[in-house]
Amino acid sequence: MRRLGLIGLWGATLVSAAGCGGELMTWRKQPPAPSLAGKVVITVADRRAGSQGGDDPSLVGSEHGALFIPHALRLSGPTEAADRIRTLVAEAALTAGVGVAPPGDGSGTARLAVEIHNMWCDGISLAYTKARLIASAIVTGPEGAVRANMPLQVEGAGAHCSDAYETMLNNAYSSASAQMSDPHLKAALTGGN
């Protein structure tokens, strides 16, 4: 009987882990500013290394469940991490009052090139998990000259990686919005407009 209970608990953990993939990359955004200046082109490159997303970009964590058995946390595709970070940065720019060019648009007052160096969650489900994002961004003008740098290093914790990721991404969104609201960085992004 005890063995059946453990098998049921292990199975429930696997089912809950498989179902949380789409919920890992969520955050609460604020409305865009009433007026927008400039139009920034945002690109994101996934530069994670090794076994923490470098070898498989859809891999974003490893959470230990029942009986401390680890399971991989994956997104739906290899570009989803970069795509979601691009969306987060674009929404943060709009909140800060900076216009955003659609993906693939070459025109703009500036280019914001974001590189993801680390984005990972690990820990023990129902006990403690921690997610972190380490990224850097360089603002260049249309001519290619570097105007500013924007570091993005945030963490989040929770009972599950889905909670830790939500907290971490909310922190990333708040940090990016605050940095882009700074007059110096905002001028670099908007070309002084």
C-alpha positions in Angstrom: 0.0 0.0 0.0 2.8 2.4 0.9 4.5 1.7 -2.5 1.3 2.5 -4.3 1.1 5.8 -2.5 4.7 6.7 -3.4 4.1 5.8 -7.0 0.9 7.9 -7.1 2.8 10.9 -5.6 5.6 10.5 -8.1 3.1 10.3 -11.0 1.3 13.4 -9.8 4.6 15.2 -9.6 5.5 14.3 -13.1 2.1 15.3 -14.4 2.3 18.7 -12.6 5.8 19.2 -14.0 4.7 18.5 -17.5 1.8 20.9 -17.3 3.8 23.9 -16.0 6.0 24.6 -19.1 3.7 27.3 -20.6 3.3 29.0 -17.2 7.0 29.5 -16.6 7.4 32.6 -18.7 4.7 35.0 -17.3 4.9 38.4 -15.6 2.5 41.3 -14.8 3.0 44.2 -17.2 1.9 47.8 -16.7 0.1 49.9 -19.3 2.2 51.8 -21.9 3.0 55.4 -21.2 0.5 57.9 -22.6 3.1 59.3 -25.0 6.0 57.4 -26.6 9.3 58.9 -27.8 11.6 57.3 -30.4 11.4 53.8 -31.8 13.9 51.3 -30.5 14.7 48.0 -32.4 15.1 45.2 -29.9 17.0 42.0 -30.6 17.7 39.2 -28.1 20.5 36.6 -28.5 20.5 33.5 -26.3 24.1 33.1 -25.2 23.6 30.6 -22.3 26.4 28.1 -21.9 26.6 24.3 -21.5 24.0 22.2 -19.8 22.0 25.2 -18.5 20.3 26.1 -21.9 23.4 26.3 -24.1 23.2 22.8 -25.4 19.4 22.8 -25.6 17.8 26.4 -25.6 14.4 25.0 -24.7 15.8 23.9 -21.3 15.3 26.5 -18.5 15.7 24.5 -15.3 15.7 21.4 -13.3 13.3 20.9 -10.4 13.5 18.1 -7.9 10.1 16.6 -7.1 8.8 13.7 -5.0 11.7 11.5 -3.8 14.1 14.2 -5.0 13.8 12.9 -8.5 14.9 15.8 -10.9 12.9 16.7 -13.9 13.9 19.0 -16.7 11.9 22.2 -17.2 11.4 22.9 -20.9 9.8 25.6 -23.0 7.9 24.8 -26.2 10.7 25.6 -28.6 14.4 26.6 -28.8 13.7 30.3 -29.4 10.9 30.7 -26.8 13.3 32.0 -24.1 14.7 34.7 -26.3 11.3 35.6 -27.8 9.7 36.0 -24.3 12.6 38.1 -23.1 12.2 40.3 -26.2 8.5 40.7 -25.4 9.3 41.5 -21.8 11.9 44.2 -22.7 9.5 45.7 -25.4 6.7 45.9 -22.8 9.1 47.5 -20.3 10.2 50.1 -22.9 6.5 51.0 -23.7 5.9 51.4 -20.0 8.9 53.7 -19.8 7.6 55.8 -22.7 9.9 54.5 -25.4 8.4 53.4 -28.7 9.3 50.0 -30.0 9.8 48.9 -33.7 8.2 45.7 -34.8 10.5 42.7 -35.0 12.5 42.8 -38.3 12.1 46.5 -38.7 15.5 48.0 -39.5 14.5 51.6 -38.8 14.6 53.2 -35.4 16.2 55.8 -33.2 18.3 53.2 -31.5 19.0 49.5 -31.3 18.9 47.6 -28.0 20.8 44.3 -28.3 20.1 42.0 -25.4 22.2 38.9 -24.6 21.0 36.3 -22.2 23.9 34.8 -20.3 22.1 32.8 -17.7 18.4 32.0 -17.2 17.8 29.0 -15.0 15.6 27.7 -12.2 16.5 24.9 -9.8 15.5 23.6 -6.4 13.1 21.3 -4.6 9.4 21.5 -5.5 7.2 22.6 -2.5 10.2 23.5 -0.5 12.4 26.2 -2.3 13.2 27.0 -5.9 15.2 29.9 -7.2 15.2 31.4 -10.7 17.7 33.8 -12.0 18.3 35.9 -15.1 21.6 37.4 -16.0 21.5 39.5 -19.2 23.2 42.5 -20.7 22.1 45.0 -23.2 23.9 47.5 -25.4 22.2 50.6 -26.8 23.6 51.7 -30.2 22.5 54.5 -32.4 21.4 53.9 -36.1 25.1 54.5 -37.1 26.3 51.7 -34.8 28.0 53.8 -32.1 27.5 52.6 -28.5 25.3 55.0 -26.5 24.7 53.1 -23.2 24.8 49.7 -21.4 21.9 48.2 -19.5 22.6 45.2 -17.2 19.7 43.0 -16.2 20.5 40.7 -13.2 17.5 39.5 -11.2 16.3 36.6 -9.1 13.1 35.2 -7.8 12.1 32.4 -5.4 9.0 30.3 -4.8 7.6 26.9 -3.9 7.8 25.8 -7.5 9.9 27.0 -10.5 6.7 28.4 -12.0 6.4 30.7 -9.0 10.1 31.5 -9.0 10.1 32.4 -12.7 7.1 34.6 -12.3 8.7 36.5 -9.5 12.0 36.7 -11.3 10.4 38.0 -14.6 8.3 40.5 -12.6 11.6 41.8 -11.2 13.2 41.8 -14.6 10.3 43.8 -16.0 10.4 46.3 -13.2 14.2 46.7 -13.4 14.1 47.2 -17.2 11.2 49.7 -16.9 13.1 51.7 -14.2 16.3 51.7 -16.2 14.7 52.8 -19.4 12.8 55.6 -17.5 16.2 57.0 -16.4 16.7 60.2 -18.4 20.2 59.2 -19.6 19.2 55.8 -20.9 15.9 57.1 -22.3 17.8 59.8 -24.3 20.1 57.0 -25.6 17.1 54.9 -26.7 15.1 57.8 -28.2 17.9 59.7 -29.8 17.2 62.6 -27.5 13.6 62.9 -28.6 
